[in-house]
Amino acid sequence: MNRLIYHSFCCVCAAALLFSCADKSVRKSRMDYSLMSNEYKPRLVASNPATWKPVEYRVDVPVKGIELGDSSLFRQALERNAQYLLNSFSVDHILFPFRQRAGVHNPPDDRKQVFFWDTELRGASAGRFMMGAGNTLRWIDNPELRARLNQIIDGIEECREDDGYILAYPHIIDSIRSEEPNYARAWFTHGLIEAAIAGNPKAYSLLRGHADWFNRWDELHPKLLNWEHNGHQGHIASTRTYLSPVGKPEDLQIAEKYYVCDWWLDELAARHDSAVWQYPLQNPHSYLITSFEAYLDHYIATGDRSYLDAMLGAWDLIHDKWEHVGGSIAICETQWYVENGRRVLKHYDAKSENSHPPHSYCLTDKGHTGETCGSAFWIKFNQRLHRLYPDEEKYVAEIEKSIYNVILAAQTEEGNIRYHANMEGKRERPDNGYNTCCEGQGTRLLGSLPEFIYSTAADGLYVNLYEPSTIRWSINGQNVALQQETRFPFAPEVSLKVSVPSPLKMNLHIRIPSWAAAQTDILINGKKAAEGKTGTYATLSRQWNDGDIISFTLPIQLKTTRYVGIDSIAGAKRYAVEYGPVLLAAVSSEKYHCANVTGLAPDPDRPLHFVSAGDTSYCFKPYLMINSESFSVYPVSVDN
């Protein structure tokens, strides 16, 4: 077959077509997004806690009690994550800004504070370590990692001021200084909570003292939302503190007064595209999703339906218009410009920043898209929605593909963490330990992986992901265990073994993925007991006996998706290929990796590799396995 090579890249024509198509789906907003950022106001009033009607999640997230099998991809990721944390920064390096602020002697360190990530976001490195280590230690025992976590918390305590202040930067700030009051505080809050869950007894008391101080910081509160760069990202620190075991109503009230924007809630609920890609407070960014998490926290805490309506709209917008095939987020740090007293966003220009309009889907690092941290937030956002609506399979489907194709793919064989999930060219080869935003949220998610496999419920258990593992939990005071055996995604068979001390009535909810090619027969002890419908949870309700076995085979198939976006090639068709939830990439020596995407067959010698009969010049392999090869997620089809 003659291979077609396309060397013309018609960016202007592609962009014109993109904007023309995108306009058809835009819901026009009457909001003026060109005002200066300080003209957009938060609520400035807080509701009365007596009026709050908290919403109960329907399922819970396991914070312990899951053991991963030896062959588990998640286990390998956890072990690499522990080594990444131990190899990156010393305890003295992490504690440097705290000691400097407190006037405490700083011992010599083996490396300087990293420009920007350490110097302009002081304390974020401590948050990164506590997030990653705290989560990882919930599932695997690593004495050295735990010792360092405890040393960092001890060091923070030693630098604590009498009024409870513990942050790394001076609490009297006379100039706007990057993102510290929001970014660093959010990371630090996450880190203390994860460390407390992992068993450190001081973390919650430090968090409470810090939150009490922050709630009294009246001079800063009115500035938070308009702080330099993505002021909204501090929102999650207050809502997560409130929902923690040491939370107080004031935590939520401060967040409501100074972060909640009713105009933005209205825009998101109406599903106006401009609410995302033209977000007017500093930079539109994948970091918007972390504020979506916080708004859902408000709904859980108060029962105010307006928060939920807006966040369901936000989910639709990101999912439909800013999510790459495979789960990475296709928006990052659009830049506003000021012209004649008004702010403007430049339309796409191949020689400058990408303004990330709907459906732009830039594939390369030129567009600064597909940040690991964006997918970390997307996973946490979908986890909240799953807990509210556990029978809606789509939320776990988002978690699953984001884990395989972004979070696991971001981790190198050495354990380092990539910044971008670029879709074409070469994968990044990050050095160890720069404390980037993607390293911080990447290590947090890598350490959290086991908690996504199962969800516990009052009536039983939801099996969400397919990973060799055992979960131990209790129902009505009775200890229960479920052991999952599988080689997924390398093989489609799944087996679940029930262990109970005596017969027990409970429900097991088995996820049948939306990517499944057909309905799935579910067997109990070798006999068909149910037929699982694609994109649902099959509920097995019965009295279970010790040793009962549930088994099924997931019908996995190849799926192609045609590319439409800013990197379209004139006269060519480009397709992505997925195998179940796993995104594949074409590997060859040619620029656009021309390939036949309709005639692929499994390579019998290499699991999850696919080849075309009669043409050995290329192969498809999982994106998460791409290392140093030249690749394209969207090769040019030779079947034009």
Phi, psi and omega in degrees: 000133177292134180266132180267126178246125182250119182251352179269130181242101188265078186295320183296314179295319180297318180295319179298317177296319180301309183294325179296316180290319184296324184300332183294334183257001183283131171269112186296135178253147174268000177294142174265106182268010183258004179288161174293150192300328182287358178271354177260120191252146170281183186294318177070001172226155180240147179283164180277125179305335179295340180268354183287140177233084186305145179260133178270130171297145180278337176225158180249157177264124177295132177254357176196181173085013177242126178247128182269144179289162183299328183269007186289131172299324180294322179295316177301318180295320178298316182293320176295323181295320177298317180292322176304314182294320181288332185268349189274290184236147176282165176299319180297322179296316182294323183276353184309308184291332177292314180293322179296315178296323182275354182074025180265146180302135175255116177295157176300145179238163183276355177207154180286161171299133184288132180302137181070298187296330173259317190281328181256350179232056189300128181097345180294330179296322175295318177299316178303311183295316182293321177299309184293313182290316181302316179291316182298320183289349175290338190242329180231150180267121176220095186305321181293319179296317179294320180298318180292320177301314180295322179295321179295316179293322175298318180295322177295319179297321180296333180265004181293136177275162185299331181273005177100354183292130182226359182292164189277340182260155181302140184277355170255103184254118183259004175207152177293128188231093178047226188250010191309308187296342179251303182300302185295323179294320179296313180298318182296320178295312175306314184298317178296320179295316180295322179294322178295316179298325180285352172116006178280122187287342183272340193297315182293323180292322175296319179298316182294317178298319178297316181294322176299317178297313182300319181295341178265001187278063189299327183291336182268325189311313181294345182267346192303312186292331182257018178293160183302122174067104168054055182299336182295342188289349175281348184305316186296332180298318181287318182288323178292323176297315181300318183278359177278170179299344181251015184291152176231154178305327181300329179301315181285324182294320177298318178298318181295318183290319193248354176241325185291126179242108182295325179297324180286320176303316180297318180296317180291318179298326178278357178060043176280123181305323184298337179296339179259296190279350174240025178311124194272353181264096185066240192251125166303142195191157172296342177295347173304329185293331178293330175285333173298320176303315182295320179296323175294325176300320177299320179297314180299321184284326189244339184078007180288112187295337181298327176296314182295315180301318180294321183285331172294324174294319179298320179299314180300317182297310181295312184298318188274336191228349181222029177238122175293156166305135183097343171108352179283159188261127190263046174209138178197119166050055168298144182255129171278149173236148178256124178224121178055041177077007178236154178262141181225150170254127178287138173293168186302134176218125185299344182258003179220196183295151176270128182275002171053055174291172178305138175066021180287314170051051176299137189263340188246174180291351173303325182269001178047056186234166179074039179294138177303320183296325178299319179287330174299315178295320180299319178297313181294323177297314179292329177297319177298317180293322175299320180294330176282320186231069188294341180272357175268102189298336188299330182289321177287329176300321177293317178299315184299308184291329178291324177294309184293316192260352177235300187292307177294323181291336180287338183274123178282170178299333178277351180098356177288168189236123181284152179278310187246147170259063181296149190262000186201148176102246179231144173289152177292151176240081187289145170285169186275116166081081169241000177064031178295165178302325183282330172295317182296308180285333176294312180294326176300313182286321177300322177288343183265355193312314184301331185292347181269349184290319184229157168230136180265146181224164180300330184261359181157233190212142170257128175261109188263314184237162185250105186207131180301116189192165173228130175247138176238126179209185182229149175231120180052041177081000180257129180285135182226151175222148174226124179253127180252126175244126180194158172246016181303140006271007182284338178213150189270355185280140178226136177229135180236127181247127181269134174235118178222145180289336178206161182309137187219130175274122176201168178253132170249123182255113186256122181285127172252107194296155177291341177275355181298140185283342183199172173297154189241125175284129179248125183255143170240118183054040174087355181246140181297127182242339182198163175238113184275127180275137180305133177078025180221177168254127174273124183262122177256105183249115183191176172273120184263143177248155180301129179092358177302141183240125171256134181219149177197161178240123182282125180280092183269141176219166173280143179225137178249146178228125181283142180276130169227116183179190188292338181260024173299151180247126184304127176080005184235155173248135181237139183226141168265153179235131176239146174242100191062231179274357188268120177282133178258160177226141177277130180244120176201185183263358186265156187302310183258009172051056180300138186204156172267110185269355182257352183241041184269146177223151179299140173278115185295341183263349184224107181302139178064020172252144182227141183229164178255130179299130176089357179216105183260012183282352179210163172213163172252134178222161180302135176304325181293346178261358179291130182239276182251000183289155168278135189210169168214132172287332180240076177292157175286129181286135176272003181261024179299000000 
